[in-house]
Amino acid sequence: MSGNNPAIVMPGLSPNCNQHQVGKTESCCYFQMPLHYPRYKKSDYEIMPEWKLDCLLKEYGLPVIGDVNQKRNFAMGAFLWTSQNE
């Protein structure tokens, strides 16, 4: 990897759609942490559509499973400080 690429190679980690072909027969997957921490408020998560929750969770390499309420609660638990989640 080049010095300008902040990607971290982690075998077995499910990447967030960042793949490139190394050769014709092998591929390499990597995870790249997004540059910005999400700046949503609790009220934003409460009305966020499911597709947007899915994109946000995938961007950070987090699981996208469950119904919309489970995803919403997971996102709030992952991205909000305890004081913001009350």
Distance bins in CASP14 RR format, pairs under 12 A and 6 or more apart:
PFRMAT RR
TARGET T0000
AUTHOR 0000-0000-0000
RMODE 2
METHOD distances of the structure
MODEL  1
1 7 1 0 0 1 0 0 0 0 0 0 0
1 8 0 0 0 0 1 0 0 0 0 0 0
1 9 1 0 0 1 0 0 0 0 0 0 0
1 18 0 0 0 0 0 1 0 0 0 0 0
1 20 0 0 0 0 0 1 0 0 0 0 0
1 22 0 0 0 0 0 1 0 0 0 0 0
1 28 0 0 0 0 1 0 0 0 0 0 0
1 30 1 0 0 1 0 0 0 0 0 0 0
1 32 0 0 0 0 0 1 0 0 0 0 0
4 32 0 0 0 0 0 1 0 0 0 0 0
5 18 0 0 0 0 0 1 0 0 0 0 0
5 20 0 0 0 0 0 1 0 0 0 0 0
5 30 0 0 0 0 1 0 0 0 0 0 0
5 31 0 0 0 0 0 1 0 0 0 0 0
5 32 1 0 0 1 0 0 0 0 0 0 0
5 33 0 0 0 0 0 1 0 0 0 0 0
6 18 0 0 0 0 0 1 0 0 0 0 0
6 30 0 0 0 0 0 1 0 0 0 0 0
6 31 0 0 0 0 0 1 0 0 0 0 0
6 32 1 0 0 1 0 0 0 0 0 0 0
6 33 1 0 0 1 0 0 0 0 0 0 0
6 34 0 0 0 0 0 1 0 0 0 0 0
6 35 0 0 0 0 1 0 0 0 0 0 0
7 13 0 0 0 0 0 1 0 0 0 0 0
7 15 0 0 0 0 1 0 0 0 0 0 0
7 16 0 0 0 0 0 1 0 0 0 0 0
7 18 1 0 0 1 0 0 0 0 0 0 0
7 19 0 0 0 0 0 1 0 0 0 0 0
7 20 0 0 0 0 1 0 0 0 0 0 0
7 28 0 0 0 0 0 1 0 0 0 0 0
7 29 0 0 0 0 1 0 0 0 0 0 0
7 30 1 0 1 0 0 0 0 0 0 0 0
7 31 1 0 0 1 0 0 0 0 0 0 0
7 32 1 0 1 0 0 0 0 0 0 0 0
7 33 0 0 0 0 1 0 0 0 0 0 0
7 34 0 0 0 0 0 1 0 0 0 0 0
8 15 0 0 0 0 0 1 0 0 0 0 0
8 18 0 0 0 0 0 1 0 0 0 0 0
8 29 0 0 0 0 0 1 0 0 0 0 0
8 30 1 0 0 1 0 0 0 0 0 0 0
8 31 1 0 1 0 0 0 0 0 0 0 0
8 32 1 0 0 1 0 0 0 0 0 0 0
8 33 1 0 0 1 0 0 0 0 0 0 0
8 61 0 0 0 0 0 1 0 0 0 0 0
9 15 0 0 0 0 1 0 0 0 0 0 0
9 18 0 0 0 0 0 1 0 0 0 0 0
9 19 0 0 0 0 0 1 0 0 0 0 0
9 20 0 0 0 0 0 1 0 0 0 0 0
9 22 0 0 0 0 0 1 0 0 0 0 0
9 28 1 0 0 1 0 0 0 0 0 0 0
9 29 0 0 0 0 1 0 0 0 0 0 0
9 30 1 0 1 0 0 0 0 0 0 0 0
9 31 0 0 0 0 1 0 0 0 0 0 0
9 32 0 0 0 0 0 1 0 0 0 0 0
10 16 0 0 0 0 0 1 0 0 0 0 0
10 18 0 0 0 0 0 1 0 0 0 0 0
10 28 0 0 0 0 0 1 0 0 0 0 0
10 29 0 0 0 0 1 0 0 0 0 0 0
10 30 1 0 0 1 0 0 0 0 0 0 0
10 31 1 0 1 0 0 0 0 0 0 0 0
10 32 0 0 0 0 0 1 0 0 0 0 0
10 33 0 0 0 0 0 1 0 0 0 0 0
10 61 0 0 0 0 0 1 0 0 0 0 0
11 28 0 0 0 0 1 0 0 0 0 0 0
11 29 0 0 0 0 1 0 0 0 0 0 0
11 30 0 0 0 0 1 0 0 0 0 0 0
11 31 0 0 0 0 0 1 0 0 0 0 0
12 28 0 0 0 0 0 1 0 0 0 0 0
12 29 1 0 0 1 0 0 0 0 0 0 0
12 30 0 0 0 0 0 1 0 0 0 0 0
12 31 0 0 0 0 1 0 0 0 0 0 0
13 19 0 0 0 0 0 1 0 0 0 0 0
13 28 0 0 0 0 0 1 0 0 0 0 0
13 29 1 0 0 1 0 0 0 0 0 0 0
13 30 0 0 0 0 1 0 0 0 0 0 0
13 31 1 0 1 0 0 0 0 0 0 0 0
13 32 0 0 0 0 0 1 0 0 0 0 0
13 33 0 0 0 0 0 1 0 0 0 0 0
13 61 0 0 0 0 1 0 0 0 0 0 0
13 62 0 0 0 0 0 1 0 0 0 0 0
14 29 1 0 0 1 0 0 0 0 0 0 0
14 30 0 0 0 0 0 1 0 0 0 0 0
14 31 0 0 0 0 1 0 0 0 0 0 0
14 57 0 0 0 0 0 1 0 0 0 0 0
14 58 0 0 0 0 1 0 0 0 0 0 0
14 60 0 0 0 0 0 1 0 0 0 0 0
14 61 1 0 0 1 0 0 0 0 0 0 0
14 62 0 0 0 0 0 1 0 0 0 0 0
14 63 0 0 0 0 1 0 0 0 0 0 0
14 64 0 0 0 0 0 1 0 0 0 0 0
14 65 0 0 0 0 0 1 0 0 0 0 0
15 27 0 0 0 0 0 1 0 0 0 0 0
15 28 0 0 0 0 1 0 0 0 0 0 0
15 29 1 0 1 0 0 0 0 0 0 0 0
15 30 1 0 1 0 0 0 0 0 0 0 0
15 31 1 0 1 0 0 0 0 0 0 0 0
15 32 0 0 0 0 1 0 0 0 0 0 0
15 33 0 0 0 0 0 1 0 0 0 0 0
15 58 0 0 0 0 1 0 0 0 0 0 0
15 59 0 0 0 0 0 1 0 0 0 0 0
15 60 0 0 0 0 0 1 0 0 0 0 0
15 61 1 0 0 1 0 0 0 0 0 0 0
16 29 0 0 0 0 1 0 0 0 0 0 0
16 30 0 0 0 0 1 0 0 0 0 0 0
16 31 1 0 0 1 0 0 0 0 0 0 0
16 32 1 0 0 1 0 0 0 0 0 0 0
16 33 0 0 0 0 1 0 0 0 0 0 0
16 34 0 0 0 0 1 0 0 0 0 0 0
16 54 0 0 0 0 0 1 0 0 0 0 0
16 55 0 0 0 0 1 0 0 0 0 0 0
16 56 0 0 0 0 0 1 0 0 0 0 0
16 57 0 0 0 0 1 0 0 0 0 0 0
16 58 1 0 1 0 0 0 0 0 0 0 0
16 59 1 0 1 0 0 0 0 0 0 0 0
16 60 1 0 0 1 0 0 0 0 0 0 0
16 61 1 0 1 0 0 0 0 0 0 0 0
16 62 0 0 0 0 1 0 0 0 0 0 0
16 63 0 0 0 0 0 1 0 0 0 0 0
16 64 0 0 0 0 0 1 0 0 0 0 0
17 29 0 0 0 0 1 0 0 0 0 0 0
17 30 0 0 0 0 0 1 0 0 0 0 0
17 31 0 0 0 0 0 1 0 0 0 0 0
17 32 0 0 0 0 0 1 0 0 0 0 0
17 54 0 0 0 0 0 1 0 0 0 0 0
17 55 0 0 0 0 0 1 0 0 0 0 0
17 58 1 0 0 1 0 0 0 0 0 0 0
17 59 0 0 0 0 1 0 0 0 0 0 0
17 61 0 0 0 0 1 0 0 0 0 0 0
17 64 0 0 0 0 0 1 0 0 0 0 0
18 27 0 0 0 0 0 1 0 0 0 0 0
18 28 0 0 0 0 0 1 0 0 0 0 0
18 29 1 0 0 1 0 0 0 0 0 0 0
18 30 1 0 1 0 0 0 0 0 0 0 0
18 31 1 0 0 1 0 0 0 0 0 0 0
18 32 1 0 1 0 0 0 0 0 0 0 0
18 33 0 0 0 0 0 1 0 0 0 0 0
18 34 0 0 0 0 0 1 0 0 0 0 0
18 58 0 0 0 0 0 1 0 0 0 0 0
18 59 0 0 0 0 0 1 0 0 0 0 0
18 61 0 0 0 0 0 1 0 0 0 0 0
19 26 0 0 0 0 0 1 0 0 0 0 0
19 27 1 0 0 1 0 0 0 0 0 0 0
19 28 1 0 0 1 0 0 0 0 0 0 0
19 29 1 0 1 0 0 0 0 0 0 0 0
19 30 1 0 0 1 0 0 0 0 0 0 0
19 31 0 0 0 0 0 1 0 0 0 0 0
19 32 0 0 0 0 0 1 0 0 0 0 0
20 26 0 0 0 0 0 1 0 0 0 0 0
20 27 1 0 0 1 0 0 0 0 0 0 0
20 28 1 0 0 1 0 0 0 0 0 0 0
20 29 0 0 0 0 1 0 0 0 0 0 0
20 30 0 0 0 0 1 0 0 0 0 0 0
20 32 0 0 0 0 0 1 0 0 0 0 0
21 27 1 0 1 0 0 0 0 0 0 0 0
21 28 0 0 0 0 1 0 0 0 0 0 0
21 29 0 0 0 0 0 1 0 0 0 0 0
22 28 1 0 1 0 0 0 0 0 0 0 0
22 29 0 0 0 0 0 1 0 0 0 0 0
22 30 0 0 0 0 0 1 0 0 0 0 0
29 61 0 0 0 0 0 1 0 0 0 0 0
30 61 0 0 0 0 0 1 0 0 0 0 0
31 58 0 0 0 0 0 1 0 0 0 0 0
31 59 0 0 0 0 0 1 0 0 0 0 0
31 60 0 0 0 0 1 0 0 0 0 0 0
31 61 1 0 0 1 0 0 0 0 0 0 0
31 62 0 0 0 0 0 1 0 0 0 0 0
32 59 0 0 0 0 1 0 0 0 0 0 0
32 60 0 0 0 0 0 1 0 0 0 0 0
32 61 0 0 0 0 1 0 0 0 0 0 0
33 59 0 0 0 0 1 0 0 0 0 0 0
33 60 1 0 0 1 0 0 0 0 0 0 0
33 61 0 0 0 0 1 0 0 0 0 0 0
33 62 0 0 0 0 0 1 0 0 0 0 0
34 55 0 0 0 0 0 1 0 0 0 0 0
34 56 0 0 0 0 1 0 0 0 0 0 0
34 57 0 0 0 0 0 1 0 0 0 0 0
34 58 0 0 0 0 0 1 0 0 0 0 0
34 59 1 0 1 0 0 0 0 0 0 0 0
34 60 1 0 0 1 0 0 0 0 0 0 0
34 61 0 0 0 0 1 0 0 0 0 0 0
34 62 0 0 0 0 0 1 0 0 0 0 0
34 79 0 0 0 0 0 1 0 0 0 0 0
35 59 0 0 0 0 0 1 0 0 0 0 0
35 60 0 0 0 0 0 1 0 0 0 0 0
36 56 0 0 0 0 0 1 0 0 0 0 0
36 59 0 0 0 0 1 0 0 0 0 0 0
36 60 0 0 0 0 0 1 0 0 0 0 0
36 79 0 0 0 0 0 1 0 0 0 0 0
37 56 0 0 0 0 0 1 0 0 0 0 0
37 59 0 0 0 0 0 1 0 0 0 0 0
37 60 0 0 0 0 1 0 0 0 0 0 0
37 78 0 0 0 0 0 1 0 0 0 0 0
37 79 1 0 0 1 0 0 0 0 0 0 0
37 80 0 0 0 0 0 1 0 0 0 0 0
37 81 0 0 0 0 0 1 0 0 0 0 0
38 44 0 0 0 0 1 0 0 0 0 0 0
38 45 0 0 0 0 1 0 0 0 0 0 0
38 48 0 0 0 0 0 1 0 0 0 0 0
38 52 0 0 0 0 0 1 0 0 0 0 0
38 53 0 0 0 0 0 1 0 0 0 0 0
38 55 0 0 0 0 0 1 0 0 0 0 0
38 56 1 0 0 1 0 0 0 0 0 0 0
38 57 0 0 0 0 0 1 0 0 0 0 0
38 59 0 0 0 0 1 0 0 0 0 0 0
38 60 1 0 0 1 0 0 0 0 0 0 0
38 62 0 0 0 0 0 1 0 0 0 0 0
38 75 0 0 0 0 1 0 0 0 0 0 0
38 76 0 0 0 0 0 1 0 0 0 0 0
38 77 0 0 0 0 0 1 0 0 0 0 0
38 78 0 0 0 0 1 0 0 0 0 0 0
38 79 1 0 1 0 0 0 0 0 0 0 0
38 80 0 0 0 0 1 0 0 0 0 0 0
38 84 0 0 0 0 0 1 0 0 0 0 0
39 45 0 0 0 0 0 1 0 0 0 0 0
39 56 0 0 0 0 0 1 0 0 0 0 0
39 79 0 0 0 0 1 0 0 0 0 0 0
39 80 0 0 0 0 0 1 0 0 0 0 0
39 81 0 0 0 0 0 1 0 0 0 0 0
39 84 0 0 0 0 0 1 0 0 0 0 0
40 46 0 0 0 0 1 0 0 0 0 0 0
40 47 0 0 0 0 0 1 0 0 0 0 0
40 48 1 0 0 1 0 0 0 0 0 0 0
40 52 0 0 0 0 1 0 0 0 0 0 0
40 53 0 0 0 0 0 1 0 0 0 0 0
40 56 0 0 0 0 1 0 0 0 0 0 0
40 72 0 0 0 0 0 1 0 0 0 0 0
40 75 0 0 0 0 1 0 0 0 0 0 0
40 76 0 0 0 0 1 0 0 0 0 0 0
40 77 0 0 0 0 0 1 0 0 0 0 0
40 78 0 0 0 0 0 1 0 0 0 0 0
40 79 1 0 0 1 0 0 0 0 0 0 0
40 80 0 0 0 0 1 0 0 0 0 0 0
40 84 0 0 0 0 1 0 0 0 0 0 0
40 85 0 0 0 0 0 1 0 0 0 0 0
41 47 0 0 0 0 0 1 0 0 0 0 0
41 48 0 0 0 0 0 1 0 0 0 0 0
41 75 0 0 0 0 0 1 0 0 0 0 0
41 76 0 0 0 0 1 0 0 0 0 0 0
41 79 0 0 0 0 0 1 0 0 0 0 0
41 80 0 0 0 0 1 0 0 0 0 0 0
41 81 0 0 0 0 0 1 0 0 0 0 0
41 83 0 0 0 0 0 1 0 0 0 0 0
41 84 1 0 0 1 0 0 0 0 0 0 0
41 85 0 0 0 0 0 1 0 0 0 0 0
42 48 0 0 0 0 0 1 0 0 0 0 0
42 72 0 0 0 0 1 0 0 0 0 0 0
42 73 0 0 0 0 0 1 0 0 0 0 0
42 75 0 0 0 0 0 1 0 0 0 0 0
42 76 1 0 0 1 0 0 0 0 0 0 0
42 77 0 0 0 0 1 0 0 0 0 0 0
42 79 0 0 0 0 1 0 0 0 0 0 0
42 80 1 0 0 1 0 0 0 0 0 0 0
42 81 0 0 0 0 0 1 0 0 0 0 0
42 82 0 0 0 0 0 1 0 0 0 0 0
42 83 0 0 0 0 0 1 0 0 0 0 0
42 84 1 0 1 0 0 0 0 0 0 0 0
42 85 1 0 0 1 0 0 0 0 0 0 0
42 86 0 0 0 0 1 0 0 0 0 0 0
43 72 0 0 0 0 0 1 0 0 0 0 0
43 76 0 0 0 0 0 1 0 0 0 0 0
43 80 0 0 0 0 0 1 0 0 0 0 0
43 84 0 0 0 0 0 1 0 0 0 0 0
43 85 0 0 0 0 0 1 0 0 0 0 0
44 52 0 0 0 0 1 0 0 0 0 0 0
44 53 0 0 0 0 0 1 0 0 0 0 0
44 56 0 0 0 0 0 1 0 0 0 0 0
44 72 0 0 0 0 0 1 0 0 0 0 0
44 75 0 0 0 0 1 0 0 0 0 0 0
44 76 0 0 0 0 1 0 0 0 0 0 0
44 79 0 0 0 0 0 1 0 0 0 0 0
44 80 0 0 0 0 1 0 0 0 0 0 0
44 84 0 0 0 0 0 1 0 0 0 0 0
45 52 0 0 0 0 1 0 0 0 0 0 0
45 53 1 0 0 1 0 0 0 0 0 0 0
45 56 0 0 0 0 1 0 0 0 0 0 0
45 57 0 0 0 0 0 1 0 0 0 0 0
45 68 0 0 0 0 0 1 0 0 0 0 0
45 69 0 0 0 0 0 1 0 0 0 0 0
45 71 0 0 0 0 1 0 0 0 0 0 0
45 72 1 0 1 0 0 0 0 0 0 0 0
45 73 0 0 0 0 1 0 0 0 0 0 0
45 74 0 0 0 0 1 0 0 0 0 0 0
45 75 1 0 1 0 0 0 0 0 0 0 0
45 76 1 0 1 0 0 0 0 0 0 0 0
45 77 0 0 0 0 1 0 0 0 0 0 0
45 78 0 0 0 0 0 1 0 0 0 0 0
45 79 1 0 0 1 0 0 0 0 0 0 0
45 80 1 0 0 1 0 0 0 0 0 0 0
45 84 0 0 0 0 1 0 0 0 0 0 0
45 85 0 0 0 0 1 0 0 0 0 0 0
46 53 0 0 0 0 0 1 0 0 0 0 0
46 68 0 0 0 0 0 1 0 0 0 0 0
46 69 0 0 0 0 0 1 0 0 0 0 0
46 72 1 0 0 1 0 0 0 0 0 0 0
46 73 0 0 0 0 0 1 0 0 0 0 0
46 75 0 0 0 0 0 1 0 0 0 0 0
46 76 0 0 0 0 1 0 0 0 0 0 0
46 80 0 0 0 0 0 1 0 0 0 0 0
46 85 0 0 0 0 0 1 0 0 0 0 0
47 53 0 0 0 0 0 1 0 0 0 0 0
47 68 0 0 0 0 0 1 0 0 0 0 0
47 72 0 0 0 0 1 0 0 0 0 0 0
48 54 0 0 0 0 0 1 0 0 0 0 0
48 55 0 0 0 0 1 0 0 0 0 0 0
48 56 1 0 0 1 0 0 0 0 0 0 0
48 57 0 0 0 0 0 1 0 0 0 0 0
48 68 0 0 0 0 1 0 0 0 0 0 0
48 69 0 0 0 0 0 1 0 0 0 0 0
48 71 0 0 0 0 1 0 0 0 0 0 0
48 72 1 0 0 1 0 0 0 0 0 0 0
48 73 0 0 0 0 0 1 0 0 0 0 0
48 75 1 0 0 1 0 0 0 0 0 0 0
48 76 0 0 0 0 1 0 0 0 0 0 0
48 79 0 0 0 0 0 1 0 0 0 0 0
49 55 0 0 0 0 1 0 0 0 0 0 0
49 56 0 0 0 0 0 1 0 0 0 0 0
49 68 0 0 0 0 1 0 0 0 0 0 0
49 71 0 0 0 0 0 1 0 0 0 0 0
49 72 0 0 0 0 0 1 0 0 0 0 0
50 56 0 0 0 0 0 1 0 0 0 0 0
50 57 0 0 0 0 0 1 0 0 0 0 0
50 64 0 0 0 0 1 0 0 0 0 0 0
50 66 0 0 0 0 1 0 0 0 0 0 0
50 67 0 0 0 0 1 0 0 0 0 0 0
50 68 1 0 1 0 0 0 0 0 0 0 0
50 69 0 0 0 0 1 0 0 0 0 0 0
50 70 0 0 0 0 0 1 0 0 0 0 0
50 71 1 0 0 1 0 0 0 0 0 0 0
50 72 0 0 0 0 1 0 0 0 0 0 0
50 75 0 0 0 0 0 1 0 0 0 0 0
51 57 0 0 0 0 0 1 0 0 0 0 0
51 58 0 0 0 0 0 1 0 0 0 0 0
51 64 0 0 0 0 0 1 0 0 0 0 0
51 68 0 0 0 0 1 0 0 0 0 0 0
51 71 0 0 0 0 0 1 0 0 0 0 0
52 58 0 0 0 0 0 1 0 0 0 0 0
52 59 0 0 0 0 0 1 0 0 0 0 0
52 64 0 0 0 0 0 1 0 0 0 0 0
52 68 0 0 0 0 0 1 0 0 0 0 0
52 71 0 0 0 0 1 0 0 0 0 0 0
52 72 0 0 0 0 0 1 0 0 0 0 0
52 75 0 0 0 0 1 0 0 0 0 0 0
53 59 0 0 0 0 0 1 0 0 0 0 0
53 60 0 0 0 0 0 1 0 0 0 0 0
53 62 0 0 0 0 0 1 0 0 0 0 0
53 63 0 0 0 0 0 1 0 0 0 0 0
53 64 1 0 0 1 0 0 0 0 0 0 0
53 65 0 0 0 0 0 1 0 0 0 0 0
53 66 0 0 0 0 0 1 0 0 0 0 0
53 67 0 0 0 0 0 1 0 0 0 0 0
53 68 1 0 0 1 0 0 0 0 0 0 0
53 69 0 0 0 0 0 1 0 0 0 0 0
53 70 0 0 0 0 1 0 0 0 0 0 0
53 71 1 0 1 0 0 0 0 0 0 0 0
53 72 1 0 0 1 0 0 0 0 0 0 0
53 73 0 0 0 0 0 1 0 0 0 0 0
53 74 0 0 0 0 1 0 0 0 0 0 0
53 75 1 0 1 0 0 0 0 0 0 0 0
53 76 0 0 0 0 0 1 0 0 0 0 0
53 78 0 0 0 0 0 1 0 0 0 0 0
53 79 0 0 0 0 0 1 0 0 0 0 0
54 60 0 0 0 0 0 1 0 0 0 0 0
54 61 0 0 0 0 0 1 0 0 0 0 0
54 62 0 0 0 0 0 1 0 0 0 0 0
54 63 0 0 0 0 0 1 0 0 0 0 0
54 64 1 0 1 0 0 0 0 0 0 0 0
54 65 0 0 0 0 0 1 0 0 0 0 0
54 66 0 0 0 0 0 1 0 0 0 0 0
54 67 0 0 0 0 0 1 0 0 0 0 0
54 68 0 0 0 0 1 0 0 0 0 0 0
54 70 0 0 0 0 0 1 0 0 0 0 0
54 71 1 0 0 1 0 0 0 0 0 0 0
54 72 0 0 0 0 0 1 0 0 0 0 0
54 74 0 0 0 0 0 1 0 0 0 0 0
54 75 0 0 0 0 1 0 0 0 0 0 0
55 61 0 0 0 0 0 1 0 0 0 0 0
55 62 0 0 0 0 0 1 0 0 0 0 0
55 64 0 0 0 0 1 0 0 0 0 0 0
55 71 0 0 0 0 0 1 0 0 0 0 0
55 75 0 0 0 0 0 1 0 0 0 0 0
56 62 0 0 0 0 1 0 0 0 0 0 0
56 64 0 0 0 0 1 0 0 0 0 0 0
56 71 0 0 0 0 1 0 0 0 0 0 0
56 72 0 0 0 0 0 1 0 0 0 0 0
56 74 0 0 0 0 0 1 0 0 0 0 0
56 75 1 0 0 1 0 0 0 0 0 0 0
56 76 0 0 0 0 0 1 0 0 0 0 0
56 78 0 0 0 0 1 0 0 0 0 0 0
56 79 0 0 0 0 1 0 0 0 0 0 0
57 63 1 0 0 1 0 0 0 0 0 0 0
57 64 1 0 1 0 0 0 0 0 0 0 0
57 65 0 0 0 0 1 0 0 0 0 0 0
57 66 0 0 0 0 0 1 0 0 0 0 0
57 68 0 0 0 0 0 1 0 0 0 0 0
57 70 0 0 0 0 0 1 0 0 0 0 0
57 71 1 0 0 1 0 0 0 0 0 0 0
57 72 0 0 0 0 0 1 0 0 0 0 0
57 73 0 0 0 0 0 1 0 0 0 0 0
57 74 1 0 0 1 0 0 0 0 0 0 0
57 75 1 0 0 1 0 0 0 0 0 0 0
57 76 0 0 0 0 0 1 0 0 0 0 0
57 77 0 0 0 0 0 1 0 0 0 0 0
57 78 0 0 0 0 1 0 0 0 0 0 0
57 79 0 0 0 0 1 0 0 0 0 0 0
58 64 1 0 1 0 0 0 0 0 0 0 0
58 65 0 0 0 0 0 1 0 0 0 0 0
58 71 0 0 0 0 0 1 0 0 0 0 0
58 75 0 0 0 0 0 1 0 0 0 0 0
59 75 0 0 0 0 0 1 0 0 0 0 0
59 78 0 0 0 0 0 1 0 0 0 0 0
59 79 0 0 0 0 0 1 0 0 0 0 0
60 74 0 0 0 0 0 1 0 0 0 0 0
60 75 0 0 0 0 1 0 0 0 0 0 0
60 78 1 0 0 1 0 0 0 0 0 0 0
60 79 0 0 0 0 1 0 0 0 0 0 0
61 74 0 0 0 0 0 1 0 0 0 0 0
61 78 0 0 0 0 0 1 0 0 0 0 0
62 71 0 0 0 0 1 0 0 0 0 0 0
62 74 1 0 0 1 0 0 0 0 0 0 0
62 75 1 0 0 1 0 0 0 0 0 0 0
62 77 0 0 0 0 0 1 0 0 0 0 0
62 78 1 0 0 1 0 0 0 0 0 0 0
62 79 0 0 0 0 1 0 0 0 0 0 0
63 70 0 0 0 0 1 0 0 0 0 0 0
63 71 0 0 0 0 1 0 0 0 0 0 0
63 74 1 0 0 1 0 0 0 0 0 0 0
63 75 0 0 0 0 0 1 0 0 0 0 0
63 78 0 0 0 0 0 1 0 0 0 0 0
64 70 0 0 0 0 0 1 0 0 0 0 0
64 71 1 0 0 1 0 0 0 0 0 0 0
64 72 0 0 0 0 0 1 0 0 0 0 0
64 74 0 0 0 0 1 0 0 0 0 0 0
64 75 0 0 0 0 0 1 0 0 0 0 0
65 71 1 0 0 1 0 0 0 0 0 0 0
65 74 0 0 0 0 1 0 0 0 0 0 0
66 72 0 0 0 0 0 1 0 0 0 0 0
66 73 0 0 0 0 0 1 0 0 0 0 0
66 74 0 0 0 0 1 0 0 0 0 0 0
66 75 0 0 0 0 0 1 0 0 0 0 0
67 73 0 0 0 0 0 1 0 0 0 0 0
67 74 0 0 0 0 0 1 0 0 0 0 0
68 74 0 0 0 0 0 1 0 0 0 0 0
68 75 0 0 0 0 0 1 0 0 0 0 0
69 75 0 0 0 0 0 1 0 0 0 0 0
69 76 0 0 0 0 0 1 0 0 0 0 0
70 76 0 0 0 0 0 1 0 0 0 0 0
70 77 0 0 0 0 0 1 0 0 0 0 0
71 77 0 0 0 0 0 1 0 0 0 0 0
71 78 0 0 0 0 0 1 0 0 0 0 0
72 78 0 0 0 0 0 1 0 0 0 0 0
72 79 0 0 0 0 0 1 0 0 0 0 0
72 80 0 0 0 0 0 1 0 0 0 0 0
72 85 0 0 0 0 0 1 0 0 0 0 0
73 79 0 0 0 0 0 1 0 0 0 0 0
73 80 0 0 0 0 0 1 0 0 0 0 0
73 85 0 0 0 0 1 0 0 0 0 0 0
74 80 0 0 0 0 0 1 0 0 0 0 0
74 85 0 0 0 0 0 1 0 0 0 0 0
75 85 0 0 0 0 0 1 0 0 0 0 0
76 82 0 0 0 0 0 1 0 0 0 0 0
76 84 0 0 0 0 1 0 0 0 0 0 0
76 85 1 0 1 0 0 0 0 0 0 0 0
76 86 0 0 0 0 0 1 0 0 0 0 0
77 84 0 0 0 0 1 0 0 0 0 0 0
77 85 1 0 0 1 0 0 0 0 0 0 0
77 86 0 0 0 0 0 1 0 0 0 0 0
78 85 0 0 0 0 0 1 0 0 0 0 0
79 85 0 0 0 0 1 0 0 0 0 0 0
80 86 0 0 0 0 1 0 0 0 0 0 0
END
